[in-house]
Amino acid sequence: MKLELSGLTCHGCVMTVRNVLTKEGAKVLSIDLKSAEIEVDGDVEKYLKAIEKFGYSAKVVATE
């Protein structure tokens, strides 16, 4: 599943999102700061809520 992220401004933001998702049990496949996209496996709704809790937003852009 691919998510598009909003609010990422630096690599610290990327690491925050990666850590949040990892703690929620996500297998983070990749994060790209330039395109602000992340690929994850698992419970997408749970991950979207966790990302928003830390001040970022995300939406599903592709399912596989």
MOLINGI-V151738 format. One record per helix or strand of 3 or more residues. SS is the DSSP state (a for helix, b for strand). FROM is the first residue (numbers start at 0). TO is the last residue. Records with the same first field share a line. If there is no record, write none. Layout:
SS=FROM-TO  FROM-TO
//
This chain:
b=1-5  26-31  36-40  56-61
a=10-22  43-52
//
